[in-house]
Amino acid sequence: MAPTYHIITFAPIQDFITKSRKLRDLYGSSYILSFLSWIICLAAKNQGCEIISPARINVTQGMPNQIVLRGELSAEQISIIEQMFNQAWTCLVNSCREWIEKHIQTSQDSQGNTIKWDYNFWKRDWQLWANYSWEFFHASGKPGESITQARQKLNQVKYARNWTGINWQGESSTLSGSDAIAYPLLGHNLNSRHDNYQPQKQAVRSFYHSLSQLLGESFIDPREELSIPELTKRLITHEEIRNSLIEHLNQLNLVNLEADAIQQLKQDLNPDSFGDLNRHNPTENYWTGWFQGDGDNAGKYFQKLAQLDARLEQEQLTQFSTKMRDWGKQLYEKQEEYLPPKGRIIYAGGDDFFGVLYHPYKQISPRRCLDWLAGFKSQIWHHPEPKEITPSVGFVWAGSQVPQRDILQHCHLAEQAAKKTGRDRIAFRILFNSGNYMEWVCPWWLLDTQELASLLPRFSLSVKQKKPGRDRDTLKNLINSYQDREQGDNWTHFYQDIATLQSRHAFNNQTIDIALALIEIYFGSDWKTIFANPQNWWNLYDEYELPTFTGILGDPKQFNPNYQENPSMREALNSDPKVIDTFNQWLINLANLGFYLTDDHESISKPKIPVSHPD
């Protein structure tokens, strides 16, 4: 009998992760998503289904949120899976709420008076969040239809949303600004016109001060004002609360939780302390490097698999899932092998990852971060075995005074910049304490020498750099090819030349001649040859729209949404003033960021900042 495939997912995902204030929130939100996916897999398995993807469902950390099943599922069985999903989330939410109600019964106000809390008011809001936080989506293919066809049906189901929003009342949380602050009197006065702001503010402060005293400031800062979902993400990583969650799960007997699964759950919900990531010191403030990324075009790769028969498609999907799950697990568990002298993976969910590069209690140099990232694709992403998809990464070099939530948001935006430009690349951002930032995006092969070596025949180069004084036996990436007018590596010369030419309006949208001349002067004639050829500017794709070459400027459809690959459209694209201007700006951005990223000094209070910079 022909197999029947089912796809299950839930939403929102990205919004749930990005509304994170601290690293603990980010870890907690990532884990909650994995936990809920894990529950779906266990529930589906209990209904007699085979889990095609994700592979290795016994590993809860890093579970993708799209579940592919094989087997017969009735509407009633789907309803049971959805019920288990909702009950698991309710257990998680109630574990946090009940722990607070049990352990914080009184607080002290600013005058030293005792406040006795009545928790009857806020239970309605907690129940609303338990009931209406997620949308659950399911689609089934017909017997004999492919996994891809089932996915297409899921996309149609997601268009017809059946979502219930929660209207909050009262003061909003200081993080998202869209949800009411979670404290015992939430919901006490349903008519916001009768709110008394100052007493309410004092009550909130007293409550969070009590939470902070009980849990420690690493969990809750007494000045914070969190919403219910924000508080849940924070608290679920506390030992007592995760034990309470496990008790709830066992009492409800949602799924058959084996001893190994319980132990894994306890371990995953116990992240290492983030204390050595403190960016502030009595004598020195530390800049740090943050990176976030994931795989490109997984959906298009799956569409390519759809050309195979159903059995091969299923096998290839399972192999792909296994490979990515194993990679994410290794990246997280063997960080000392993958990261520079000191770094930290906050989460790794298969092809989705987030981490930080730093020295404990000491400044790491941006150059050390750059050197590690330069080999990321060949030495990290494709280790221990090549992947079928490419990675896009956003890297943020952030000042010590930048709030953590701003850093997290900029990491997300940098990753999106890498993807929007054309994928298979990295976007660098310098994020200053003022909130100003600079960005430069480039394909991996400009930095990764293994990638570059494979492309030398395309560039008609046999080579190495040919400028006097260079090591002719070593292939160097773009950054390492730099050489100033004194045959040194002082990036200031390049930076100042660019600044001077900009002030004289030398760059325009009619020609790239000046840009090419600067490339030849500072990076060598071979790099000028590469950059001067418009064939190297653009992504090339196969019949499945998967990239076969990643161009310097990226996807042509950035400039012309109707672009089709043919000689006349390519010629018009290459001479487009917007393209010329983008090429020139790309080089300007390289000069600006390279000035900071090539700084190799460690233990400095702040990076070198030229007088002319707006920050």
LUMTIKE-700731 format. One record per residue (C-alpha): residue number from 1; residue in one letter; x, z, y. Coordinates in steps of 0.001 Angstrom, whole numbers, always signed. Layout:
<recs>
[NUM,A,[X,Z,Y]]
...
</recs>
This chain:
<recs>
[1,M,[+0,+0,+0]]
[2,A,[+1297,-884,+3465]]
[3,P,[+2537,+2147,+5461]]
[4,T,[+653,+3577,+8437]]
[5,Y,[+2625,+4867,+11411]]
[6,H,[+1555,+7388,+14036]]
[7,I,[+3165,+8275,+17373]]
[8,I,[+2655,+11644,+19071]]
[9,T,[+3996,+12799,+22428]]
[10,F,[+3094,+15056,+25329]]
[11,A,[+3549,+15245,+29102]]
[12,P,[+4810,+16062,+31711]]
[13,I,[+8461,+16068,+30673]]
[14,Q,[+10738,+15175,+33573]]
[15,D,[+8767,+17164,+36123]]
[16,F,[+8915,+20242,+33907]]
[17,I,[+12714,+20035,+33684]]
[18,T,[+13513,+19136,+37290]]
[19,K,[+11592,+22084,+38746]]
[20,S,[+14437,+24390,+37795]]
[21,R,[+16158,+26807,+40117]]
[22,K,[+18954,+28165,+37928]]
[23,L,[+20895,+27004,+34908]]
[24,R,[+18915,+29480,+32834]]
[25,D,[+15700,+27755,+33972]]
[26,L,[+17132,+24383,+33035]]
[27,Y,[+18145,+25651,+29615]]
[28,G,[+14779,+27346,+29139]]
[29,S,[+12759,+24274,+30147]]
[30,S,[+14828,+21996,+27907]]
[31,Y,[+14419,+24365,+25013]]
[32,I,[+10654,+24780,+25517]]
[33,L,[+10244,+20996,+25285]]
[34,S,[+12322,+20944,+22103]]
[35,F,[+10369,+23882,+20707]]
[36,L,[+7028,+22152,+21280]]
[37,S,[+8297,+18940,+19642]]
[38,W,[+9517,+21024,+16719]]
[39,I,[+6072,+22599,+16340]]
[40,I,[+4469,+19136,+16259]]
[41,C,[+6890,+18052,+13518]]
[42,L,[+6251,+21152,+11415]]
[43,A,[+2489,+20843,+11874]]
[44,A,[+2565,+17140,+10915]]
[45,K,[+4675,+17938,+7882]]
[46,N,[+2068,+20513,+6843]]
[47,Q,[-514,+17724,+7001]]
[48,G,[+1492,+15704,+4491]]
[49,C,[+3203,+13295,+6890]]
[50,E,[+6763,+12036,+6652]]
[51,I,[+8809,+12551,+9840]]
[52,I,[+10527,+9252,+10635]]
[53,S,[+11872,+10328,+14047]]
[54,P,[+13331,+12658,+15130]]
[55,A,[+15741,+13195,+12287]]
[56,R,[+16896,+16673,+11275]]
[57,I,[+13829,+18600,+12395]]
[58,N,[+15467,+21837,+11246]]
[59,V,[+17626,+21577,+14370]]
[60,T,[+15296,+22627,+17184]]
[61,Q,[+17688,+22270,+20128]]
[62,G,[+17502,+18788,+21614]]
[63,M,[+14355,+17527,+19890]]
[64,P,[+13019,+14334,+21518]]
[65,N,[+9415,+14504,+22667]]
[66,Q,[+8202,+11316,+20961]]
[67,I,[+7414,+11930,+17295]]
[68,V,[+7096,+9045,+14804]]
[69,L,[+5163,+9839,+11618]]
[70,R,[+4342,+7949,+8448]]
[71,G,[+1333,+8735,+6305]]
[72,E,[-2403,+9098,+6418]]
[73,L,[-3802,+11212,+9252]]
[74,S,[-7490,+11678,+9911]]
[75,A,[-8925,+12534,+13316]]
[76,E,[-9437,+16070,+12047]]
[77,Q,[-5796,+16381,+11001]]
[78,I,[-4637,+15111,+14397]]
[79,S,[-6853,+17738,+15973]]
[80,I,[-5197,+20416,+13820]]
[81,I,[-1722,+19285,+14961]]
[82,E,[-2841,+19360,+18592]]
[83,Q,[-4349,+22807,+18083]]
[84,M,[-1062,+24109,+16646]]
[85,F,[+812,+22598,+19583]]
[86,N,[-1494,+24332,+22073]]
[87,Q,[-1411,+27635,+20200]]
[88,A,[+2397,+27605,+20099]]
[89,W,[+2536,+27111,+23877]]
[90,T,[-55,+29865,+24336]]
[91,C,[+2063,+32194,+22172]]
[92,L,[+5052,+31451,+24362]]
[93,V,[+3173,+32054,+27623]]
[94,N,[+1473,+35211,+26353]]
[95,S,[+4769,+36614,+25076]]
[96,C,[+6114,+36540,+28626]]
[97,R,[+2947,+37912,+30221]]
[98,E,[+2472,+40761,+27733]]
[99,W,[+6088,+41831,+27994]]
[100,I,[+5813,+42119,+31772]]
[101,E,[+2539,+44044,+31552]]
[102,K,[+4043,+46462,+29059]]
[103,H,[+7339,+47131,+30816]]
[104,I,[+6502,+46966,+34519]]
[105,Q,[+3556,+49215,+35213]]
[106,T,[+4741,+50614,+38546]]
[107,S,[+7025,+49588,+41420]]
[108,Q,[+8336,+51143,+44619]]
[109,D,[+7465,+49647,+47989]]
[110,S,[+9848,+49554,+50966]]
[111,Q,[+8754,+53061,+52039]]
[112,G,[+9367,+54525,+48593]]
[113,N,[+5695,+54753,+47686]]
[114,T,[+4681,+54082,+44094]]
[115,I,[+2575,+50995,+43389]]
[116,K,[+571,+51152,+40168]]
[117,W,[-94,+47626,+38967]]
[118,D,[-3467,+46413,+37739]]
[119,Y,[-2874,+43288,+35636]]
[120,N,[-6518,+42319,+35179]]
[121,F,[-6418,+39967,+38171]]
[122,W,[-3669,+37598,+37099]]
[123,K,[-4785,+37022,+33490]]
[124,R,[-7095,+34187,+34480]]
[125,D,[-4223,+32223,+36032]]
[126,W,[-1987,+32795,+33024]]
[127,Q,[-4787,+31557,+30778]]
[128,L,[-5216,+28456,+32914]]
[129,W,[-1529,+27646,+32535]]
[130,A,[-1773,+28281,+28802]]
[131,N,[-4710,+25855,+28532]]
[132,Y,[-3837,+23086,+30981]]
[133,S,[-66,+22689,+31200]]
[134,W,[+265,+19732,+28832]]
[135,E,[-1344,+16439,+27936]]
[136,F,[-1237,+15584,+24235]]
[137,F,[-1137,+11889,+23275]]
[138,H,[-1589,+10259,+19885]]
[139,A,[-1810,+6679,+18646]]
[140,S,[-2077,+5258,+15131]]
[141,G,[-1176,+1826,+13895]]
[142,K,[-3154,+2,+11282]]
[143,P,[-1764,-203,+7731]]
[144,G,[+1042,-2756,+7822]]
[145,E,[+1562,-2610,+11600]]
[146,S,[+5082,-1829,+12803]]
[147,I,[+6302,+1294,+14569]]
[148,T,[+6667,-771,+17731]]
[149,Q,[+3013,-1811,+17563]]
[150,A,[+2030,+1847,+17242]]
[151,R,[+4180,+2630,+20288]]
[152,Q,[+2419,-59,+22271]]
[153,K,[-898,+1545,+21430]]
[154,L,[+472,+4895,+22592]]
[155,N,[+1333,+3373,+25964]]
[156,Q,[-2243,+2183,+26298]]
[157,V,[-3515,+5657,+25431]]
[158,K,[-1297,+7196,+28122]]
[159,Y,[-2825,+4949,+30793]]
[160,A,[-6217,+6592,+30213]]
[161,R,[-5225,+10098,+31197]]
[162,N,[-7442,+13086,+30567]]
[163,W,[-5678,+15647,+32670]]
[164,T,[-6916,+18885,+34218]]
[165,G,[-5050,+20103,+37290]]
[166,I,[-4825,+23754,+38296]]
[167,N,[-5710,+24637,+41884]]
[168,W,[-3574,+27533,+43061]]
[169,Q,[-4493,+29919,+45829]]
[170,G,[-2287,+32210,+47851]]
[171,E,[+1334,+31789,+48868]]
[172,S,[+3308,+29154,+46981]]
[173,S,[+6430,+29694,+44923]]
[174,T,[+9667,+29177,+46787]]
[175,L,[+10863,+26697,+44180]]
[176,S,[+8231,+24025,+43755]]
[177,G,[+6045,+24851,+46753]]
[178,S,[+3024,+23766,+44723]]
[179,D,[+2075,+26744,+42579]]
[180,A,[+1055,+30272,+43481]]
[181,I,[+3540,+33128,+43177]]
[182,A,[+3208,+35008,+39891]]
[183,Y,[+2678,+38709,+40568]]
[184,P,[+15,+41202,+39378]]
[185,L,[-2392,+40629,+42274]]
[186,L,[-2459,+36860,+41759]]
[187,G,[-6137,+35924,+41782]]
[188,H,[-7188,+39266,+43311]]
[189,N,[-8683,+37670,+46411]]
[190,L,[-10302,+34327,+45623]]
[191,N,[-11039,+33713,+49300]]
[192,S,[-7649,+32918,+50849]]
[193,R,[-9134,+33355,+54360]]
[194,H,[-9229,+37092,+53662]]
[195,D,[-5594,+37321,+52579]]
[196,N,[-3466,+39895,+54380]]
[197,Y,[-77,+38213,+54444]]
[198,Q,[+2322,+41076,+55153]]
[199,P,[+1047,+43534,+52507]]
[200,Q,[+925,+40659,+50026]]
[201,K,[+4522,+39732,+50841]]
[202,Q,[+5662,+43326,+50384]]
[203,A,[+3839,+43588,+47053]]
[204,V,[+5513,+40404,+45802]]
[205,R,[+8926,+41688,+46860]]
[206,S,[+8349,+45044,+45146]]
[207,F,[+7277,+43357,+41914]]
[208,Y,[+10304,+41041,+41749]]
[209,H,[+12609,+43907,+42640]]
[210,S,[+11276,+45760,+39584]]
[211,L,[+11764,+42669,+37403]]
[212,S,[+15314,+42303,+38661]]
[213,Q,[+16135,+45954,+38007]]
[214,L,[+14809,+45724,+34464]]
[215,L,[+16274,+42351,+33484]]
[216,G,[+19312,+42166,+35734]]
[217,E,[+20020,+39793,+38616]]
[218,S,[+21335,+37165,+36193]]
[219,F,[+17713,+36731,+35131]]
[220,I,[+15768,+37481,+38306]]
[221,D,[+16981,+37724,+41880]]
[222,P,[+14861,+40331,+43726]]
[223,R,[+14317,+37802,+46534]]
[224,E,[+12854,+35137,+44265]]
[225,E,[+9196,+34172,+44209]]
[226,L,[+8349,+32233,+41043]]
[227,S,[+5226,+30579,+39724]]
[228,I,[+3911,+31256,+36212]]
[229,P,[+5636,+28238,+34567]]
[230,E,[+8872,+28988,+36436]]
[231,L,[+8769,+32616,+35338]]
[232,T,[+8056,+31543,+31762]]
[233,K,[+11096,+29247,+31659]]
[234,R,[+13257,+32079,+32930]]
[235,L,[+11986,+34874,+30679]]
[236,I,[+11807,+33021,+27367]]
[237,T,[+15595,+33254,+26980]]
[238,H,[+15498,+37091,+27089]]
[239,E,[+16069,+38743,+23712]]
[240,E,[+13009,+40994,+23736]]
[241,I,[+10680,+38195,+24796]]
[242,R,[+11922,+35701,+22233]]
[243,N,[+11430,+38385,+19557]]
[244,S,[+7876,+38806,+20830]]
[245,L,[+7374,+35023,+20573]]
[246,I,[+8458,+35037,+16942]]
[247,E,[+6060,+37901,+16192]]
[248,H,[+3192,+35951,+17763]]
[249,L,[+4041,+32848,+15744]]
[250,N,[+4152,+34820,+12507]]
[251,Q,[+869,+36603,+13245]]
[252,L,[-958,+33357,+13921]]
[253,N,[+664,+31670,+10918]]
[254,L,[+732,+28402,+12856]]
[255,V,[+3280,+26845,+10557]]
[256,N,[+5366,+27987,+7643]]
[257,L,[+8338,+29444,+9461]]
[258,E,[+11146,+30003,+6993]]
[259,A,[+13870,+32607,+7499]]
[260,D,[+16417,+29934,+8468]]
[261,A,[+14024,+28532,+11069]]
[262,I,[+13487,+32003,+12543]]
[263,Q,[+17234,+32601,+12770]]
[264,Q,[+17744,+29196,+14369]]
[265,L,[+15033,+29951,+16911]]
[266,K,[+16666,+33255,+17856]]
[267,Q,[+20052,+31593,+18197]]
[268,D,[+18815,+28675,+20295]]
[269,L,[+16934,+30950,+22692]]
[270,N,[+20051,+33003,+23345]]
[271,P,[+22273,+30934,+25649]]
[272,D,[+25717,+32198,+26495]]
[273,S,[+26016,+33969,+29805]]
[274,F,[+26404,+31723,+32828]]
[275,G,[+28390,+34404,+34655]]
[276,D,[+31708,+32558,+34681]]
[277,L,[+29932,+29701,+36465]]
[278,N,[+29639,+31812,+39587]]
[279,R,[+30741,+29541,+42450]]
[280,H,[+31287,+32421,+44880]]
[281,N,[+34218,+34783,+45037]]
[282,P,[+35186,+37485,+47555]]
[283,T,[+38236,+35465,+48558]]
[284,E,[+37386,+31896,+47613]]
[285,N,[+34415,+29583,+47099]]
[286,Y,[+34546,+26964,+44385]]
[287,W,[+33385,+23381,+44290]]
[288,T,[+32164,+22297,+40853]]
[289,G,[+31392,+19046,+39025]]
[290,W,[+27983,+18478,+37424]]
[291,F,[+26984,+15596,+35182]]
[292,Q,[+23663,+14441,+33768]]
[293,G,[+22871,+11380,+31729]]
[294,D,[+21116,+9745,+28832]]
[295,G,[+20992,+6546,+26825]]
[296,D,[+19842,+3193,+28212]]
[297,N,[+17120,+884,+26993]]
[298,A,[+16204,+2794,+23842]]
[299,G,[+12718,+1286,+24104]]
[300,K,[+14114,-2253,+24178]]
[301,Y,[+16363,-1445,+21229]]
[302,F,[+13274,-313,+19327]]
[303,Q,[+11567,-3591,+20240]]
[304,K,[+14536,-5396,+18746]]
[305,L,[+14046,-3420,+15531]]
[306,A,[+10444,-4608,+15485]]
[307,Q,[+11739,-8050,+14470]]
[308,L,[+12704,-6531,+11127]]
[309,D,[+10243,-5862,+8339]]
[310,A,[+8534,-2448,+8384]]
[311,R,[+10869,-879,+5826]]
[312,L,[+14046,-1926,+7623]]
[313,E,[+12607,-946,+10999]]
[314,Q,[+11867,+2534,+9677]]
[315,E,[+15351,+2863,+8141]]
[316,Q,[+17090,+1702,+11305]]
[317,L,[+15006,+4038,+13477]]
[318,T,[+15809,+7013,+11253]]
[319,Q,[+19520,+6134,+11274]]
[320,F,[+19477,+5803,+15057]]
[321,S,[+17704,+9152,+15450]]
[322,T,[+20106,+10846,+13041]]
[323,K,[+23121,+9459,+14856]]
[324,M,[+21895,+10591,+18279]]
[325,R,[+20743,+13998,+17032]]
[326,D,[+24116,+14615,+15379]]
[327,W,[+25945,+13518,+18520]]
[328,G,[+23916,+15840,+20751]]
[329,K,[+24408,+18716,+18321]]
[330,Q,[+28178,+18180,+18191]]
[331,L,[+28431,+17810,+21954]]
[332,Y,[+26700,+21171,+22356]]
[333,E,[+28367,+23063,+19493]]
[334,K,[+31921,+21690,+19860]]
[335,Q,[+32254,+21725,+23614]]
[336,E,[+35925,+22690,+23506]]
[337,E,[+36685,+19400,+21718]]
[338,Y,[+34694,+17210,+24097]]
[339,L,[+35183,+18818,+27503]]
[340,P,[+38253,+19348,+29707]]
[341,P,[+40084,+22720,+29766]]
[342,K,[+36845,+24394,+30695]]
[343,G,[+33385,+22937,+30859]]
[344,R,[+29917,+23723,+29703]]
[345,I,[+27107,+21723,+28126]]
[346,I,[+23875,+23276,+29361]]
[347,Y,[+21777,+21176,+27022]]
[348,A,[+22234,+18145,+24804]]
[349,G,[+19117,+16558,+23358]]
[350,G,[+20391,+13576,+21433]]
[351,D,[+20983,+10934,+24106]]
[352,D,[+19950,+13323,+26916]]
[353,F,[+22566,+15761,+28232]]
[354,F,[+23549,+17926,+31168]]
[355,G,[+26774,+19831,+31797]]
[356,V,[+29252,+21220,+34287]]
[357,L,[+33034,+20886,+34661]]
[358,Y,[+34782,+23915,+36084]]
[359,H,[+37505,+26538,+35649]]
[360,P,[+36275,+30098,+35189]]
[361,Y,[+36881,+31932,+38466]]
[362,K,[+39089,+29126,+39707]]
[363,Q,[+38751,+25743,+41441]]
[364,I,[+38920,+22703,+39197]]
[365,S,[+40236,+19565,+40868]]
[366,P,[+37910,+16602,+41308]]
[367,R,[+40693,+14407,+39930]]
[368,R,[+40554,+16255,+36612]]
[369,C,[+36800,+15638,+36493]]
[370,L,[+37293,+11955,+37328]]
[371,D,[+39904,+11498,+34592]]
[372,W,[+37548,+13023,+32001]]
[373,L,[+34595,+10931,+33118]]
[374,A,[+36720,+7757,+33101]]
[375,G,[+36917,+7923,+29315]]
[376,F,[+33415,+9248,+28743]]
[377,K,[+31886,+6120,+27264]]
[378,S,[+34613,+5278,+24741]]
[379,Q,[+35898,+8767,+23912]]
[380,I,[+32739,+10903,+24170]]
[381,W,[+29647,+8697,+23900]]
[382,H,[+30997,+6461,+21138]]
[383,H,[+32645,+9353,+19293]]
[384,P,[+32703,+9797,+16358]]
[385,E,[+30914,+6455,+15844]]
[386,P,[+29644,+3693,+18158]]
[387,K,[+26060,+3928,+19443]]
[388,E,[+23565,+1091,+19650]]
[389,I,[+22752,+1872,+23294]]
[390,T,[+24855,+2492,+26387]]
[391,P,[+24934,+5634,+28595]]
[392,S,[+24121,+6080,+32279]]
[393,V,[+25486,+9183,+33975]]
[394,G,[+25150,+10842,+37347]]
[395,F,[+28048,+13039,+38507]]
[396,V,[+27822,+15405,+41474]]
[397,W,[+30847,+17101,+43055]]
[398,A,[+29092,+19930,+44885]]
[399,G,[+30084,+22399,+47566]]
[400,S,[+29920,+26108,+46819]]
[401,Q,[+27118,+26762,+49311]]
[402,V,[+24750,+24126,+47944]]
[403,P,[+21768,+25859,+46277]]
[404,Q,[+21656,+25454,+42522]]
[405,R,[+18263,+23756,+42583]]
[406,D,[+19607,+21146,+45047]]
[407,I,[+22499,+20404,+42715]]
[408,L,[+20111,+19898,+39812]]
[409,Q,[+17976,+17560,+41897]]
[410,H,[+20991,+15525,+43046]]
[411,C,[+22186,+15209,+39438]]
[412,H,[+18829,+13712,+38527]]
[413,L,[+18902,+11371,+41523]]
[414,A,[+22484,+10284,+40754]]
[415,E,[+21515,+9480,+37171]]
[416,Q,[+18549,+7475,+38450]]
[417,A,[+20863,+5603,+40836]]
[418,A,[+23039,+4593,+37866]]
[419,K,[+19977,+3334,+36017]]
[420,K,[+18330,+1551,+38933]]
[421,T,[+21535,-313,+39760]]
[422,G,[+21707,-1807,+36289]]
[423,R,[+22453,+905,+33683]]
[424,D,[+25609,+1277,+31581]]
[425,R,[+27406,+2859,+34526]]
[426,I,[+28149,+6076,+36368]]
[427,A,[+27037,+7182,+39819]]
[428,F,[+29319,+9565,+41717]]
[429,R,[+28000,+11804,+44495]]
[430,I,[+29914,+14072,+46842]]
[431,L,[+27429,+16747,+47933]]
[432,F,[+28551,+18715,+50984]]
[433,N,[+27432,+22205,+51947]]
[434,S,[+25462,+20719,+54835]]
[435,G,[+23291,+18745,+52421]]
[436,N,[+24896,+15398,+53354]]
[437,Y,[+26111,+13282,+50466]]
[438,M,[+27979,+10059,+49674]]
[439,E,[+27480,+7896,+46585]]
[440,W,[+29346,+5222,+44672]]
[441,V,[+28090,+3517,+41492]]
[442,C,[+30239,+1504,+39113]]
[443,P,[+30146,+113,+35557]]
[444,W,[+32152,+2010,+32963]]
[445,W,[+34712,-728,+32400]]
[446,L,[+36158,-221,+35883]]
[447,L,[+37181,+3285,+34785]]
[448,D,[+37388,+3207,+30977]]
[449,T,[+40513,+1362,+29865]]
[450,Q,[+39200,+790,+26340]]
[451,E,[+36175,-966,+27805]]
[452,L,[+38417,-2875,+30200]]
[453,A,[+40780,-4010,+27438]]
[454,S,[+37896,-5577,+25509]]
[455,L,[+36942,-7621,+28599]]
[456,L,[+40377,-9030,+29481]]
[457,P,[+39695,-12361,+27703]]
[458,R,[+36541,-12743,+29793]]
[459,F,[+38597,-12242,+32940]]
[460,S,[+41280,-14676,+31702]]
[461,L,[+43866,-11937,+32099]]
[462,S,[+46455,-11039,+29537]]
[463,V,[+47456,-8334,+31539]]
[464,K,[+48627,-5565,+33144]]
[465,Q,[+49136,-5015,+36830]]
[466,K,[+51855,-7167,+38352]]
[467,K,[+52740,-5408,+41577]]
[468,P,[+56345,-4225,+41929]]
[469,G,[+57042,-746,+40705]]
[470,R,[+54067,-615,+38313]]
[471,D,[+54275,+115,+34617]]
[472,R,[+53680,-3358,+33170]]
[473,D,[+53101,-1966,+29656]]
[474,T,[+50137,+216,+30547]]
[475,L,[+46660,-1027,+31313]]
[476,K,[+45248,+957,+34212]]
[477,N,[+41713,+1351,+35420]]
[478,L,[+40670,+539,+38970]]
[479,I,[+41362,+4000,+40384]]
[480,N,[+44750,+4369,+38693]]
[481,S,[+45747,+893,+39883]]
[482,Y,[+45643,+2095,+43472]]
[483,Q,[+48875,+1847,+45417]]
[484,D,[+49257,+2382,+49145]]
[485,R,[+51561,+562,+51511]]
[486,E,[+54447,+2949,+50708]]
[487,Q,[+54070,+2311,+46961]]
[488,G,[+52485,+5740,+46597]]
[489,D,[+49014,+6959,+45717]]
[490,N,[+47938,+8408,+49050]]
[491,W,[+44266,+7407,+49278]]
[492,T,[+44183,+8248,+52986]]
[493,H,[+45668,+4860,+53912]]
[494,F,[+42862,+2950,+52221]]
[495,Y,[+40252,+5332,+53655]]
[496,Q,[+41597,+4957,+57193]]
[497,D,[+41833,+1167,+56988]]
[498,I,[+38196,+988,+55898]]
[499,A,[+37141,+3368,+58689]]
[500,T,[+39035,+1333,+61303]]
[501,L,[+37554,-1953,+60127]]
[502,Q,[+34078,-435,+60130]]
[503,S,[+34505,+786,+63699]]
[504,R,[+35398,-2783,+64680]]
[505,H,[+32378,-4186,+62803]]
[506,A,[+34690,-6285,+60647]]
[507,F,[+32371,-6184,+57632]]
[508,N,[+29322,-8449,+57809]]
[509,N,[+26778,-10023,+55486]]
[510,Q,[+28359,-13490,+55609]]
[511,T,[+31681,-13033,+53825]]
[512,I,[+33587,-10768,+51454]]
[513,D,[+37007,-12081,+52463]]
[514,I,[+38110,-8850,+54128]]
[515,A,[+36932,-6804,+51145]]
[516,L,[+38874,-9021,+48744]]
[517,A,[+41998,-8807,+50906]]
[518,L,[+41836,-5007,+50825]]
[519,I,[+41373,-5061,+47045]]
[520,E,[+44487,-7199,+46662]]
[521,I,[+46531,-4974,+48976]]
[522,Y,[+45585,-1669,+47397]]
[523,F,[+44663,-2531,+43792]]
[524,G,[+46582,-5721,+42977]]
[525,S,[+45994,-9443,+42547]]
[526,D,[+44458,-9088,+39076]]
[527,W,[+41702,-6878,+40405]]
[528,K,[+41144,-9314,+43272]]
[529,T,[+40720,-12095,+40702]]
[530,I,[+38106,-10034,+38869]]
[531,F,[+36187,-9105,+41997]]
[532,A,[+36335,-12562,+43556]]
[533,N,[+34492,-14143,+40634]]
[534,P,[+30697,-13809,+41125]]
[535,Q,[+30274,-14117,+37356]]
[536,N,[+31560,-10537,+37170]]
[537,W,[+29036,-9216,+39654]]
[538,W,[+25924,-9421,+37484]]
[539,N,[+24525,-8029,+34256]]
[540,L,[+23937,-10490,+31438]]
[541,Y,[+21221,-9888,+28832]]
[542,D,[+20276,-11099,+25361]]
[543,E,[+16810,-12256,+24289]]
[544,Y,[+15683,-8615,+23948]]
[545,E,[+16837,-7827,+27522]]
[546,L,[+19663,-5678,+26201]]
[547,P,[+22874,-6043,+28260]]
[548,T,[+25727,-8113,+26885]]
[549,F,[+27832,-7605,+30013]]
[550,T,[+27549,-5041,+32804]]
[551,G,[+28308,-6496,+36215]]
[552,I,[+29853,-4740,+39196]]
[553,L,[+26700,-5040,+41314]]
[554,G,[+24332,-4683,+38353]]
[555,D,[+20927,-6196,+37758]]
[556,P,[+20118,-9364,+39791]]
[557,K,[+16469,-8272,+39990]]
[558,Q,[+17461,-5580,+42467]]
[559,F,[+17682,-8386,+44998]]
[560,N,[+15118,-10816,+43602]]
[561,P,[+12401,-9363,+41326]]
[562,N,[+11542,-12898,+40183]]
[563,Y,[+15113,-13799,+39281]]
[564,Q,[+15597,-16070,+36268]]
[565,E,[+19010,-16970,+34886]]
[566,N,[+19704,-20565,+35949]]
[567,P,[+22407,-22242,+38104]]
[568,S,[+20302,-22725,+41240]]
[569,M,[+18986,-19159,+41345]]
[570,R,[+22457,-17788,+40557]]
[571,E,[+23997,-19786,+43420]]
[572,A,[+21310,-18594,+45837]]
[573,L,[+21850,-15018,+44669]]
[574,N,[+25625,-15115,+45153]]
[575,S,[+25258,-16285,+48766]]
[576,D,[+22362,-13966,+49657]]
[577,P,[+23310,-11915,+52772]]
[578,K,[+21905,-8779,+51099]]
[579,V,[+24261,-9313,+48172]]
[580,I,[+27281,-9904,+50432]]
[581,D,[+26424,-6791,+52398]]
[582,T,[+26029,-4783,+49157]]
[583,F,[+29436,-5960,+47916]]
[584,N,[+31112,-4871,+51160]]
[585,Q,[+29271,-1553,+51144]]
[586,W,[+30321,-995,+47525]]
[587,L,[+33974,-1172,+48575]]
[588,I,[+33355,+1077,+51587]]
[589,N,[+31720,+3647,+49308]]
[590,L,[+34687,+3436,+46942]]
[591,A,[+37066,+4237,+49816]]
[592,N,[+34960,+7170,+50980]]
[593,L,[+34433,+8784,+47583]]
[594,G,[+37832,+7891,+46217]]
[595,F,[+39314,+9961,+49023]]
[596,Y,[+37663,+13052,+47540]]
[597,L,[+37637,+12231,+43841]]
[598,T,[+41388,+11596,+43680]]
[599,D,[+42245,+15029,+45081]]
[600,D,[+44240,+16758,+42328]]
[601,H,[+44715,+20172,+43943]]
[602,E,[+43343,+23154,+42039]]
[603,S,[+42282,+26528,+43422]]
[604,I,[+41476,+25266,+46890]]
[605,S,[+38818,+26772,+49106]]
[606,K,[+37323,+23413,+49995]]
[607,P,[+38231,+19760,+49571]]
[608,K,[+40227,+17916,+52155]]
[609,I,[+37853,+16631,+54802]]
[610,P,[+39017,+14063,+57344]]
[611,V,[+38147,+14722,+60963]]
[612,S,[+36088,+11553,+61177]]
[613,H,[+33680,+12558,+58417]]
[614,P,[+30156,+13532,+59575]]
[615,D,[+30087,+16678,+57482]]
</recs>
